[in-house]
Amino acid sequence: MRYVGLAAVLIGSWGVAACERSAETPVAPSAVAGAGNMQQQGAPDAPGQKRYRVTVENLTTGQPFSPGVAVTHTQAASLFQVGSAASAGIRTIAEDGDPSVAVRALAGQPGIDQVVELASPIHRIGGPGPTTLTFEIAASANANRLSLAVMLICTNDGFTGLDGIKLPGGFSPDVYPTAGYDAGTEANNEQFTQIVDPCQAIGPVAGPPPIPNGNGRVATSGVIAHHPGVQGGADLQIAQHGWRNPVARIRVERLK
């Protein structure tokens, strides 16, 4: 059995928390990094730093997004790349919705400037909570790139995010539509027994009572690729859990 970063179902409309971490406070769309739901690595507001506001908007009706990670970095560094094997941090986000491995691995690495843990889910359209999440992140010197990753909760190892986009130099915001990716680390059998339990709680279709930490895993050794989408061969249903790209819209605005 694998560690499930989103296994516990909570009270109220929010619905998700890490099973081995304390429940997080719901985040309004205007909440920013540095509030109770965000954790930052790095020194914000250091001399010469630029600061950015990032808003992630869920465009799907069937896929809540998990907590995740955002990072500013140089062109030489990377969070993930299509066609390459997923790191342990991307694997645990894409399979478990758990960003803690990525946060620990990225902090202090060459080319990495600031790491922000996004510790709250982003709900699907029609779901029980906010469909957007806004946070702030800093970048200094030649760390002019931004990467981000969050899980598509009702998948085996699907995620979405940004792969090293260039941060805006001016103060006009840039907007990026993002696709669904497959981490290539787990078979897409679409069975509730091998999909994180919150899919059954805040996804579009209720499943059997979830078993905390009870999610299985059929490991694969592929590479990151564009996700083929929900096939509907088991517990996931195309009409309810499926999507058309883009799955998210990410707005990046320079503040200073």
MIKOLVO-492089 format. One record per residue (C-alpha): residue number from 1; x, y, z; residue in three letters. Coordinates in steps of 0.02 Angstrom, whole numbers, plus 50000, padded with zeros to 5 digits. Example, Ala and Ser with C-alpha at 12.3 -4.5 7.8 and 13.67 -1.06 7.14 Angstrom:
ATOM    i     px     py     pz   aa
ATOM    1  50615  49775  50390  ala
ATOM    2  50684  49947  50357  ser
***
This chain:
ATOM    i     px     py     pz   aa
ATOM    1  50000  50000  50000  met
ATOM    2  50059  50175  49967  arg
ATOM    3  50057  50333  50071  tyr
ATOM    4  49904  50434  50021  val
ATOM    5  49931  50621  50047  gly
ATOM    6  49746  50661  50027  leu
ATOM    7  49665  50514  50111  ala
ATOM    8  49561  50593  50249  ala
ATOM    9  49387  50661  50214  val
ATOM   10  49351  50816  50318  leu
ATOM   11  49195  50902  50379  ile
ATOM   12  49108  51042  50287  gly
ATOM   13  49120  51094  50107  ser
ATOM   14  49310  51092  50095  trp
ATOM   15  49333  50904  50102  gly
ATOM   16  49519  50863  50090  val
ATOM   17  49671  50851  50202  ala
ATOM   18  49830  50750  50211  ala
ATOM   19  49800  50596  50318  cys
ATOM   20  49962  50618  50412  glu
ATOM   21  49957  50808  50418  arg
ATOM   22  49842  50928  50506  ser
ATOM   23  49686  50993  50419  ala
ATOM   24  49710  51156  50327  glu
ATOM   25  49600  51309  50335  thr
ATOM   26  49493  51340  50180  pro
ATOM   27  49571  51467  50063  val
ATOM   28  49472  51604  49978  ala
ATOM   29  49520  51645  49799  pro
ATOM   30  49613  51799  49859  ser
ATOM   31  49723  51707  49984  ala
ATOM   32  49910  51721  49954  val
ATOM   33  50067  51626  49999  ala
ATOM   34  50121  51663  50174  gly
ATOM   35  49945  51638  50244  ala
ATOM   36  49909  51482  50346  gly
ATOM   37  49885  51370  50195  asn
ATOM   38  50050  51406  50109  met
ATOM   39  50229  51363  50151  gln
ATOM   40  50375  51452  50071  gln
ATOM   41  50558  51405  50055  gln
ATOM   42  50673  51552  50020  gly
ATOM   43  50689  51732  50076  ala
ATOM   44  50544  51838  50012  pro
ATOM   45  50570  52023  49980  asp
ATOM   46  50760  52012  49975  ala
ATOM   47  50848  52154  49882  pro
ATOM   48  50828  52138  49694  gly
ATOM   49  50688  52012  49702  gln
ATOM   50  50536  52023  49592  lys
ATOM   51  50368  51965  49657  arg
ATOM   52  50225  51884  49565  tyr
ATOM   53  50043  51840  49596  arg
ATOM   54  49988  51673  49522  val
ATOM   55  49806  51617  49504  thr
ATOM   56  49764  51436  49461  val
ATOM   57  49587  51410  49395  glu
ATOM   58  49510  51237  49375  asn
ATOM   59  49415  51227  49210  leu
ATOM   60  49348  51050  49231  thr
ATOM   61  49183  50984  49300  thr
ATOM   62  49253  50814  49347  gly
ATOM   63  49431  50836  49413  gln
ATOM   64  49471  50922  49578  pro
ATOM   65  49653  50974  49592  phe
ATOM   66  49760  50921  49740  ser
ATOM   67  49882  51022  49844  pro
ATOM   68  50042  51047  49746  gly
ATOM   69  50203  51143  49725  val
ATOM   70  50260  51300  49634  ala
ATOM   71  50441  51350  49609  val
ATOM   72  50541  51491  49531  thr
ATOM   73  50705  51437  49452  his
ATOM   74  50837  51468  49321  thr
ATOM   75  50826  51401  49145  gln
ATOM   76  50947  51262  49193  ala
ATOM   77  50831  51190  49327  ala
ATOM   78  50669  51095  49302  ser
ATOM   79  50518  51027  49396  leu
ATOM   80  50459  50908  49258  phe
ATOM   81  50480  50882  49071  gln
ATOM   82  50367  50791  48949  val
ATOM   83  50463  50641  48882  gly
ATOM   84  50570  50621  49039  ser
ATOM   85  50544  50509  49190  ala
ATOM   86  50450  50588  49334  ala
ATOM   87  50547  50633  49490  ser
ATOM   88  50495  50562  49658  ala
ATOM   89  50416  50730  49697  gly
ATOM   90  50310  50731  49538  ile
ATOM   91  50263  50549  49565  arg
ATOM   92  50195  50580  49740  thr
ATOM   93  50098  50732  49680  ile
ATOM   94  50027  50641  49528  ala
ATOM   95  49984  50481  49621  glu
ATOM   96  49947  50540  49798  asp
ATOM   97  49916  50727  49791  gly
ATOM   98  50059  50746  49915  asp
ATOM   99  50180  50891  49880  pro
ATOM  100  50292  50866  50031  ser
ATOM  101  50420  50757  49941  val
ATOM  102  50440  50885  49801  ala
ATOM  103  50455  51029  49925  val
ATOM  104  50594  50943  50022  arg
ATOM  105  50686  50890  49864  ala
ATOM  106  50681  51060  49780  leu
ATOM  107  50732  51169  49927  ala
ATOM  108  50912  51222  49913  gly
ATOM  109  50945  51135  49746  gln
ATOM  110  51053  51224  49615  pro
ATOM  111  50951  51340  49507  gly
ATOM  112  50801  51338  49625  ile
ATOM  113  50753  51507  49698  asp
ATOM  114  50589  51497  49794  gln
ATOM  115  50476  51348  49829  val
ATOM  116  50295  51371  49880  val
ATOM  117  50190  51226  49942  glu
ATOM  118  50008  51246  49890  leu
ATOM  119  49926  51157  50035  ala
ATOM  120  49742  51167  49983  ser
ATOM  121  49643  51082  49844  pro
ATOM  122  49565  51178  49699  ile
ATOM  123  49389  51117  49670  his
ATOM  124  49307  51069  49507  arg
ATOM  125  49168  51174  49431  ile
ATOM  126  49012  51126  49527  gly
ATOM  127  49113  51058  49673  gly
ATOM  128  49098  51102  49857  pro
ATOM  129  49233  51236  49865  gly
ATOM  130  49330  51373  49772  pro
ATOM  131  49382  51336  49593  thr
ATOM  132  49530  51456  49601  thr
ATOM  133  49683  51475  49711  leu
ATOM  134  49793  51630  49715  thr
ATOM  135  49966  51642  49792  phe
ATOM  136  50123  51748  49781  glu
ATOM  137  50299  51692  49740  ile
ATOM  138  50466  51783  49724  ala
ATOM  139  50608  51768  49600  ala
ATOM  140  50782  51842  49607  ser
ATOM  141  50933  51863  49493  ala
ATOM  142  50920  51749  49340  asn
ATOM  143  50781  51641  49414  ala
ATOM  144  50659  51698  49280  asn
ATOM  145  50560  51536  49260  arg
ATOM  146  50405  51467  49347  leu
ATOM  147  50350  51286  49363  ser
ATOM  148  50199  51214  49451  leu
ATOM  149  50115  51045  49475  ala
ATOM  150  49950  50985  49552  val
ATOM  151  49863  50815  49540  met
ATOM  152  49705  50779  49442  leu
ATOM  153  49627  50692  49591  ile
ATOM  154  49512  50572  49498  cys
ATOM  155  49653  50488  49402  thr
ATOM  156  49787  50360  49444  asn
ATOM  157  49936  50473  49408  asp
ATOM  158  49872  50625  49314  gly
ATOM  159  49927  50802  49346  phe
ATOM  160  49932  50974  49269  thr
ATOM  161  50048  51123  49285  gly
ATOM  162  50179  51234  49207  leu
ATOM  163  50347  51175  49143  asp
ATOM  164  50473  51318  49156  gly
ATOM  165  50372  51460  49080  ile
ATOM  166  50462  51627  49073  lys
ATOM  167  50403  51749  49205  leu
ATOM  168  50333  51913  49139  pro
ATOM  169  50461  52052  49132  gly
ATOM  170  50331  52190  49131  gly
ATOM  171  50173  52216  49230  phe
ATOM  172  50049  52148  49102  ser
ATOM  173  49990  51975  49158  pro
ATOM  174  50024  51818  49057  asp
ATOM  175  49890  51682  49048  val
ATOM  176  49928  51499  49014  tyr
ATOM  177  49802  51362  48973  pro
ATOM  178  49872  51196  49036  thr
ATOM  179  49841  51016  48983  ala
ATOM  180  49826  50855  49081  gly
ATOM  181  49986  50752  49097  tyr
ATOM  182  50018  50571  49143  asp
ATOM  183  50166  50543  49258  ala
ATOM  184  50200  50371  49183  gly
ATOM  185  50223  50295  49356  thr
ATOM  186  50059  50203  49385  glu
ATOM  187  49942  50100  49275  ala
ATOM  188  49784  50193  49225  asn
ATOM  189  49664  50058  49283  asn
ATOM  190  49536  50188  49343  glu
ATOM  191  49489  50086  49496  gln
ATOM  192  49433  50175  49654  phe
ATOM  193  49541  50055  49756  thr
ATOM  194  49693  50132  49670  gln
ATOM  195  49638  50314  49661  ile
ATOM  196  49656  50433  49808  val
ATOM  197  49502  50429  49921  asp
ATOM  198  49454  50614  49903  pro
ATOM  199  49400  50577  49724  cys
ATOM  200  49251  50491  49803  gln
ATOM  201  49220  50636  49923  ala
ATOM  202  49239  50793  49817  ile
ATOM  203  49233  50719  49643  gly
ATOM  204  49075  50709  49540  pro
ATOM  205  49031  50527  49584  val
ATOM  206  49025  50453  49758  ala
ATOM  207  49112  50286  49775  gly
ATOM  208  49118  50154  49911  pro
ATOM  209  49170  50210  50085  pro
ATOM  210  49355  50254  50073  pro
ATOM  211  49483  50160  50176  ile
ATOM  212  49617  50279  50244  pro
ATOM  213  49787  50235  50173  asn
ATOM  214  49704  50095  50076  gly
ATOM  215  49747  50144  49898  asn
ATOM  216  49841  50015  49798  gly
ATOM  217  49964  50048  49657  arg
ATOM  218  50017  49956  49499  val
ATOM  219  50186  50034  49463  ala
ATOM  220  50245  50073  49287  thr
ATOM  221  50410  50142  49222  ser
ATOM  222  50356  50259  49083  gly
ATOM  223  50392  50442  49053  val
ATOM  224  50286  50598  49074  ile
ATOM  225  50166  50616  48928  ala
ATOM  226  50004  50702  48883  his
ATOM  227  49865  50612  48975  his
ATOM  228  49752  50505  48864  pro
ATOM  229  49601  50555  48969  gly
ATOM  230  49476  50449  49062  val
ATOM  231  49435  50290  48965  gln
ATOM  232  49286  50233  49070  gly
ATOM  233  49338  50052  49083  gly
ATOM  234  49317  50033  49271  ala
ATOM  235  49254  50149  49410  asp
ATOM  236  49290  50316  49325  leu
ATOM  237  49157  50376  49205  gln
ATOM  238  49195  50478  49049  ile
ATOM  239  49041  50588  49065  ala
ATOM  240  49077  50630  49248  gln
ATOM  241  49266  50622  49267  his
ATOM  242  49325  50657  49090  gly
ATOM  243  49390  50823  49024  trp
ATOM  244  49443  50916  48870  arg
ATOM  245  49604  51015  48873  asn
ATOM  246  49642  51140  48940  pro
ATOM  247  49606  51079  49116  val
ATOM  248  49670  51239  49199  ala
ATOM  249  49702  51422  49165  arg
ATOM  250  49852  51496  49256  ile
ATOM  251  49874  51685  49267  arg
ATOM  252  50045  51756  49313  val
ATOM  253  50058  51940  49357  glu
ATOM  254  50212  52037  49413  arg
ATOM  255  50184  52141  49570  leu
ATOM  256  50355  52220  49597  lys
***
